[in-house]
């Protein structure tokens, strides 16, 4: 393939605006919406976290082209405690300086023209929508809705819409509805009933099904970081382990706000509720190695995302800003959550354990100490991304914002 030089490449070709020639090594990772992925394993259409360096806004955008090109030469390296980059000499590096905060760009091969550089360290994300309330019947498919009314059953049923039929009646004032019937006539049923609850099936305890949005976000955080599901002969136990007195009081108050009665031991809080177990497994996974953040997290507003990250750290984080997990999917989710909150994360691995570092600092480098030339693989990868020109890339868990080769 005939690739233009850095000078020749600036300009628009068809629907693609080429920024510069250049490229990354295949073992360079880029942060996608599913966590870090090697560039040599990316697919067209995969969603990346991208930055508009002019507005400072990050959004997720798709990869629209990937070019693998032969390369015989040396890569420019930038290696610090928080950066590990192998860049083709023509790759553009966005930077600021202490004296000028405006973002500028420099070819990787020309970095020695200045001594001190600052990487991009500040950005904004879309605010999202506050989660006001959660109705778990919008999530679950298999459950029973239990309705009680102070009126006689005949009076209650006469006020229901014509085709709204309970599948079971308990005495004169109790009725059960199947999911399809309840969702079709939910407003009418809730308006007429004195109490509406949910359960997984007959002979199970009735439970609340609507929760305040902040309380539900906090519950998800506690389960993801400290929770487990245990099957017994008669039920499924949802448990949250916690021994720290301060956090135990927080969890106790949370369950009070949720209206969920729990059993309390000196090590954990638990509730036997198959319907809640189904909910948790559907949203978050079942075992510690399967844990993930629910899809609705990415639509939350920034305050609720901060709440979630704070709870995660209360469970499996430490005072030095390091979060630990054995779930690769959860690790990717936490990395993405940090990005959406303006945090540039790093990660390390020790066996199956992920260590995610969230400390904040103004990343930069001294070109006389932290840059060099090194022979690398005999190929390079050029990325084209929709709309936004900068992606978060790096090696060995250390990431920085670097330009792509083209924008479509």
C-alpha positions as CSV (number, residue, x, y, z in Angstrom):
1,X,0.0,0.0,0.0
2,X,1.3,3.5,-0.9
3,X,1.0,5.5,2.3
4,X,1.7,9.2,2.2
5,X,4.4,10.8,4.4
6,X,3.4,12.8,7.4
7,X,3.6,16.1,5.5
8,X,1.8,14.7,2.4
9,X,-0.9,13.0,4.4
10,X,-2.6,16.0,6.0
11,X,-5.8,16.6,4.1
12,X,-9.1,15.1,3.1
13,X,-9.3,12.1,0.8
14,X,-12.9,11.1,-0.1
15,X,-14.8,10.7,3.2
16,X,-11.5,10.2,5.2
17,X,-9.5,13.0,6.8
18,X,-6.0,11.7,7.1
19,X,-4.1,13.3,10.0
20,X,-0.7,11.8,9.4
21,X,1.2,8.7,8.5
22,X,2.3,6.6,11.4
23,X,1.1,3.6,13.4
24,X,1.2,1.5,16.5
25,X,2.7,-1.8,17.2
26,X,0.3,-4.8,17.3
27,X,0.8,-5.4,21.0
28,X,-0.3,-1.8,21.9
29,X,-3.6,-1.9,23.7
30,X,-6.5,0.6,23.2
31,X,-9.3,1.2,25.6
32,X,-12.6,-0.1,24.1
33,X,-16.0,-0.1,25.6
34,X,-15.2,-3.6,26.8
35,X,-11.9,-2.7,28.3
36,X,-8.3,-2.9,26.9
37,X,-7.8,-4.8,23.6
38,X,-4.7,-5.3,21.5
39,X,-4.7,-3.3,18.3
40,X,-3.8,-6.4,16.3
41,X,-7.1,-8.0,17.5
42,X,-9.4,-5.1,16.9
43,X,-12.3,-5.4,14.5
44,X,-14.0,-2.9,12.2
45,X,-17.0,-1.4,14.1
46,X,-15.5,-2.0,17.6
47,X,-16.3,0.9,19.9
48,X,-13.4,2.9,21.4
49,X,-13.2,5.6,23.9
50,X,-12.1,8.7,21.9
51,X,-11.3,12.3,22.7
52,X,-11.9,15.5,20.7
53,X,-8.8,17.5,21.6
54,X,-10.5,20.7,20.6
55,X,-13.6,20.4,22.9
56,X,-12.0,18.1,25.5
57,X,-15.0,15.8,25.2
58,X,-14.8,12.0,25.2
59,X,-17.3,9.8,23.4
60,X,-17.4,6.2,22.3
61,X,-16.8,6.0,18.5
62,X,-16.4,3.0,16.1
63,X,-13.2,1.9,14.3
64,X,-13.9,2.4,10.6
65,X,-10.6,1.1,9.2
66,X,-7.5,-0.8,10.3
67,X,-4.5,-1.0,8.1
68,X,-1.6,-3.4,8.8
69,X,1.6,-2.1,7.0
70,X,5.1,-3.5,6.7
71,X,7.7,-1.4,8.5
72,X,11.5,-1.7,8.5
73,X,12.8,0.8,10.9
74,X,12.9,2.0,14.5
75,X,10.0,3.0,16.7
76,X,10.0,6.0,18.9
77,X,9.5,4.8,22.5
78,X,8.1,6.9,25.4
79,X,8.5,5.1,28.7
80,X,7.7,6.4,32.1
81,X,5.9,5.1,35.2
82,X,2.6,6.0,33.6
83,X,3.4,5.7,29.8
84,X,4.6,2.8,27.6
85,X,4.4,3.7,23.9
86,X,6.0,2.3,20.8
87,X,5.1,4.8,18.0
88,X,6.0,5.0,14.3
89,X,8.1,8.2,13.9
90,X,5.2,9.9,12.0
91,X,2.6,9.2,14.7
92,X,1.2,12.4,16.1
93,X,1.5,12.9,19.9
94,X,-0.8,15.5,21.4
95,X,0.8,17.5,24.2
96,X,0.7,20.7,26.3
97,X,3.5,22.5,28.1
98,X,3.6,24.1,31.5
99,X,3.6,27.5,29.9
100,X,0.8,26.9,27.4
101,X,-2.2,24.7,28.1
102,X,-3.4,24.6,24.5
103,X,-3.2,21.2,23.0
104,X,-0.6,20.9,20.1
105,X,0.8,18.0,18.2
106,X,4.3,16.7,17.5
107,X,5.6,13.9,15.4
108,X,6.9,11.1,17.5
109,X,10.2,11.3,15.6
110,X,10.6,15.0,16.5
111,X,10.0,14.9,20.2
112,X,13.6,15.9,21.0
113,X,12.8,19.4,19.7
114,X,11.5,20.2,23.2
115,X,12.5,18.8,26.5
116,X,9.3,18.8,28.7
117,X,5.9,17.6,27.5
118,X,2.6,17.1,29.2
119,X,0.2,14.5,28.0
120,X,-3.5,15.3,27.9
121,X,-4.7,14.9,31.5
122,X,-8.1,16.6,31.6
123,X,-11.3,15.9,29.7
124,X,-15.1,15.9,30.0
125,X,-17.7,13.3,29.4
126,X,-21.4,13.5,28.6
127,X,-23.4,14.0,31.8
128,X,-25.9,11.2,31.3
129,X,-29.4,10.8,32.8
130,X,-30.1,10.4,36.5
131,X,-31.7,7.1,37.4
132,X,-34.7,8.2,39.5
133,X,-36.3,4.8,40.1
134,X,-35.7,1.2,39.2
135,X,-38.6,-1.2,38.6
136,X,-37.1,-4.7,38.4
137,X,-40.2,-6.0,36.5
138,X,-38.7,-4.1,33.6
139,X,-35.6,-6.3,33.8
140,X,-36.9,-9.7,34.9
141,X,-39.0,-12.1,32.9
142,X,-40.0,-14.9,35.4
143,X,-41.8,-13.8,38.5
144,X,-45.2,-13.4,40.2
145,X,-46.8,-10.1,41.2
146,X,-48.7,-10.3,44.4
147,X,-51.5,-7.8,45.0
148,X,-53.4,-7.2,48.2
149,X,-56.4,-4.9,48.6
150,X,-58.6,-3.9,51.5
151,X,-61.6,-4.2,49.2
152,X,-63.5,-7.4,48.7
153,X,-62.0,-9.3,45.7
154,X,-65.1,-9.0,43.6
155,X,-65.0,-5.2,44.0
156,X,-61.3,-5.1,43.1
157,X,-61.7,-7.3,40.0
158,X,-64.7,-5.3,38.8
159,X,-62.5,-2.2,38.6
160,X,-59.8,-3.9,36.5
161,X,-59.7,-3.5,32.8
162,X,-61.8,-6.1,31.0
163,X,-59.0,-8.5,30.0
164,X,-56.9,-8.0,33.1
165,X,-57.1,-11.4,34.8
166,X,-55.1,-12.7,37.8
167,X,-54.0,-16.3,37.5
168,X,-54.6,-17.0,41.2
169,X,-56.6,-15.6,44.0
170,X,-55.6,-16.0,47.7
171,X,-58.6,-15.6,49.9
172,X,-60.8,-12.6,49.2
173,X,-58.2,-9.9,49.1
174,X,-55.0,-11.4,47.5
175,X,-54.3,-11.8,43.8
176,X,-51.3,-13.0,41.7
177,X,-50.5,-11.8,38.2
178,X,-48.2,-13.3,35.6
179,X,-45.5,-11.0,34.1
180,X,-47.2,-10.4,30.8
181,X,-50.5,-9.5,32.4
182,X,-48.9,-7.2,34.9
183,X,-46.8,-5.3,32.5
184,X,-49.8,-4.8,30.2
185,X,-52.0,-3.4,32.9
186,X,-49.4,-2.3,35.5
187,X,-50.7,1.3,35.9
188,X,-54.3,0.1,36.6
189,X,-53.2,-2.7,39.0
190,X,-50.9,-0.4,41.0
191,X,-53.6,2.3,41.2
192,X,-56.2,0.0,42.6
193,X,-54.1,-2.1,44.9
194,X,-53.1,-1.3,48.5
195,X,-49.8,-3.2,48.2
196,X,-48.0,-4.7,45.2
197,X,-45.0,-7.0,45.8
198,X,-43.0,-9.5,43.8
199,X,-41.8,-13.1,44.3
200,X,-40.1,-15.8,42.3
201,X,-42.9,-18.3,42.8
202,X,-45.4,-19.8,45.2
203,X,-44.3,-20.3,48.8
204,X,-41.7,-17.6,48.5
205,X,-41.6,-14.4,50.5
206,X,-43.0,-11.3,48.9
207,X,-40.5,-8.6,48.3
208,X,-40.4,-4.9,47.1
209,X,-39.8,-4.4,43.3
210,X,-39.3,-0.7,43.0
211,X,-36.3,1.1,44.4
212,X,-34.8,4.6,44.5
213,X,-32.2,5.0,41.8
214,X,-29.3,6.0,44.0
215,X,-30.0,3.1,46.5
216,X,-30.1,0.6,43.6
217,X,-26.8,1.9,42.2
218,X,-25.3,1.5,45.7
219,X,-26.7,-2.0,46.0
220,X,-25.2,-3.0,42.7
221,X,-21.8,-1.6,43.8
222,X,-21.8,-3.6,47.0
223,X,-22.9,-6.9,45.4
224,X,-20.3,-6.6,42.5
225,X,-17.5,-6.0,45.0
226,X,-18.5,-8.1,48.0
227,X,-21.5,-10.2,46.9
228,X,-22.2,-13.9,46.2
229,X,-25.1,-16.2,45.4
230,X,-25.6,-19.5,47.2
231,X,-28.2,-22.1,46.3
232,X,-29.9,-24.1,49.0
233,X,-32.6,-26.8,48.8
234,X,-35.4,-24.2,49.1
235,X,-34.0,-20.9,48.1
236,X,-31.1,-18.9,46.7
237,X,-29.2,-16.7,49.2
238,X,-28.0,-13.3,48.1
239,X,-25.1,-12.3,50.4
240,X,-22.9,-9.3,50.9
241,X,-19.8,-9.8,53.0
242,X,-18.6,-7.0,55.1
243,X,-16.8,-6.8,58.5
244,X,-15.7,-3.1,58.7
245,X,-18.0,-1.4,61.2
246,X,-18.4,1.8,59.2
247,X,-19.4,0.0,56.1
248,X,-21.6,-2.5,57.9
249,X,-23.7,0.5,59.2
250,X,-23.9,1.9,55.6
251,X,-25.1,-1.5,54.3
252,X,-27.6,-1.8,57.1
253,X,-29.1,1.6,56.3
254,X,-29.1,0.8,52.6
255,X,-31.3,-2.3,53.1
256,X,-33.6,-0.2,55.3
257,X,-34.0,2.3,52.5
258,X,-34.6,-0.5,50.0
259,X,-37.3,-2.0,52.3
260,X,-35.5,-5.4,52.2
261,X,-35.4,-7.4,55.4
262,X,-32.1,-9.2,55.7
263,X,-30.4,-11.6,58.1
264,X,-27.3,-10.2,59.7
265,X,-24.2,-12.0,61.0
266,X,-20.9,-10.6,62.2
267,X,-19.5,-11.1,58.7
268,X,-22.3,-10.5,56.2
269,X,-25.8,-9.6,55.3
270,X,-28.0,-12.1,53.5
271,X,-31.5,-12.5,52.1
272,X,-33.1,-15.7,50.7
273,X,-34.8,-14.4,47.6
274,X,-34.6,-16.3,44.3
275,X,-36.2,-13.3,42.5
276,X,-33.4,-11.0,43.6
277,X,-30.8,-13.7,42.8
278,X,-32.1,-13.9,39.3
279,X,-32.0,-10.1,39.0
280,X,-28.4,-9.9,40.3
281,X,-27.2,-12.7,38.1
282,X,-28.8,-11.2,35.0
283,X,-27.2,-7.8,35.7
284,X,-23.9,-8.6,37.3
285,X,-23.0,-12.3,36.9
286,X,-22.9,-15.1,39.4
287,X,-19.3,-15.7,40.6
288,X,-16.4,-13.4,41.4
289,X,-14.7,-14.2,38.1
290,X,-17.9,-13.4,36.2
291,X,-18.7,-10.1,37.7
292,X,-19.5,-7.1,35.5
293,X,-21.2,-3.8,35.7
294,X,-24.8,-3.7,34.4
295,X,-25.4,-2.1,31.0
296,X,-27.5,0.7,32.5
297,X,-24.4,2.1,34.3
298,X,-23.2,3.8,31.1
299,X,-26.3,5.9,30.9
300,X,-26.1,7.2,34.5
301,X,-25.2,10.8,35.4
302,X,-21.8,11.6,36.7
303,X,-22.9,11.8,40.3
304,X,-24.2,8.2,40.2
305,X,-21.2,6.9,38.4
306,X,-19.0,8.5,41.2
307,X,-21.2,6.8,43.8
308,X,-20.8,3.5,42.1
309,X,-17.0,3.8,41.9
310,X,-16.8,4.9,45.6
311,X,-18.8,1.8,46.7
312,X,-16.6,-0.5,44.6
313,X,-13.5,1.0,46.4
314,X,-15.2,0.5,49.8
315,X,-15.3,-3.1,49.0
316,X,-12.2,-4.1,47.1
317,X,-10.1,-1.0,46.9
318,X,-7.5,0.5,49.2
319,X,-6.5,3.9,50.5
320,X,-3.8,4.2,47.7
321,X,-6.4,4.3,44.9
322,X,-5.9,0.6,43.8
323,X,-8.9,-1.6,43.0
324,X,-8.6,-5.4,42.9
325,X,-10.7,-8.0,41.0
326,X,-10.3,-11.4,39.5
327,X,-12.9,-10.7,36.8
328,X,-11.5,-9.6,33.5
329,X,-14.8,-8.2,32.4
330,X,-15.2,-6.2,35.7
331,X,-11.6,-4.9,35.3
332,X,-12.5,-3.6,31.9
333,X,-15.7,-2.0,33.2
334,X,-13.8,-0.2,36.0
335,X,-11.2,1.1,33.6
336,X,-14.0,2.5,31.5
337,X,-15.8,3.9,34.5
338,X,-12.7,5.8,35.5
339,X,-12.4,7.3,32.0
340,X,-15.9,8.5,32.2
341,X,-15.1,10.2,35.5
342,X,-12.1,12.0,34.1
343,X,-9.6,9.5,35.6
344,X,-6.7,8.1,33.5
345,X,-6.3,4.6,34.9
346,X,-3.4,2.1,34.8
347,X,-3.5,-1.6,35.4
348,X,-1.2,-4.5,36.4
349,X,-1.7,-8.2,36.6
350,X,-0.6,-10.7,39.2
351,X,-1.8,-14.1,38.0
352,X,-5.6,-13.8,37.8
353,X,-5.7,-10.7,39.9
354,X,-6.2,-7.3,38.2
355,X,-4.9,-4.3,40.0
356,X,-6.4,-1.0,38.7
357,X,-4.6,2.2,39.7
358,X,-6.6,5.4,39.8
359,X,-4.2,8.0,41.2
360,X,-4.4,11.4,39.6
361,X,-1.3,13.2,38.4
362,X,-0.3,15.5,35.5
363,X,1.4,12.9,33.3
364,X,4.3,14.1,31.2
365,X,7.8,13.2,30.2
366,X,11.3,14.6,29.7
367,X,12.3,13.8,26.1
368,X,15.9,13.6,27.1
369,X,15.2,10.9,29.7
370,X,12.1,9.1,28.7
371,X,12.3,8.8,24.9
372,X,14.5,6.6,22.8
373,X,14.6,4.6,19.5
374,X,14.0,0.9,19.4
375,X,13.7,-1.8,16.8
376,X,10.2,-3.4,17.0
377,X,8.1,-5.8,15.0
378,X,8.2,-5.5,11.2
379,X,4.6,-4.2,11.0
380,X,2.5,-1.3,12.2
381,X,-1.2,-0.7,12.5
382,X,-3.0,2.5,11.4
383,X,-6.4,3.2,12.8
384,X,-9.2,5.2,11.3
385,X,-12.0,6.2,13.8
386,X,-15.3,8.0,13.3
387,X,-15.3,11.7,14.1
388,X,-12.8,11.9,17.0
389,X,-9.1,11.9,16.4
390,X,-7.5,10.7,19.7
391,X,-7.6,7.3,21.5
392,X,-6.2,6.0,24.8
393,X,-3.4,3.6,24.0
394,X,-0.4,2.0,25.7
395,X,1.4,-1.1,26.6
396,X,1.7,-3.0,29.9
397,X,-1.3,-1.3,31.3
398,X,0.0,2.3,30.9
399,X,-2.2,4.5,28.7
400,X,-2.0,7.9,27.2
401,X,-4.1,9.9,24.6
402,X,-2.5,9.6,21.2
403,X,-3.8,10.6,17.8
404,X,-5.0,8.0,15.2
405,X,-4.0,8.1,11.6
406,X,-7.2,9.2,10.1
407,X,-10.8,10.3,11.0
408,X,-13.8,9.3,8.9
